[in-house]
Amino acid sequence: MQQRGVPPILLDLLDAYGATQYDHHGAAVRYFDKAARRRLRQTEGDALYRAIEHKLNVYAVVAHDGCLVTVGRRDHRINRQ
């Protein structure tokens, strides 16, 4: 997380509001899609959303047992199947 510049608060927000896409290898990718961003803005308020909006292009890969595998920044779409 530190190497990629992802603060821990973003992981908490991903858990609470992020969309989940399963990778069919035993892990799930969590990320902020348009609906997740809308839920975050409505629940947490405009002030917080504006403060972190530029940092919301992140994803987290979580194993099936809940362990965090990796985090990173998104620079392209996540393919949904």
Secondary structure, DSSP 8 states (H G I E B T S, - for coil): -TTTT--HHHHHHHHHH-EEEE-SSSEEEEE--HHHHHHHHHHH-HHHHHHHGGG--EEEEEETTS-EEEEEE-SS-----
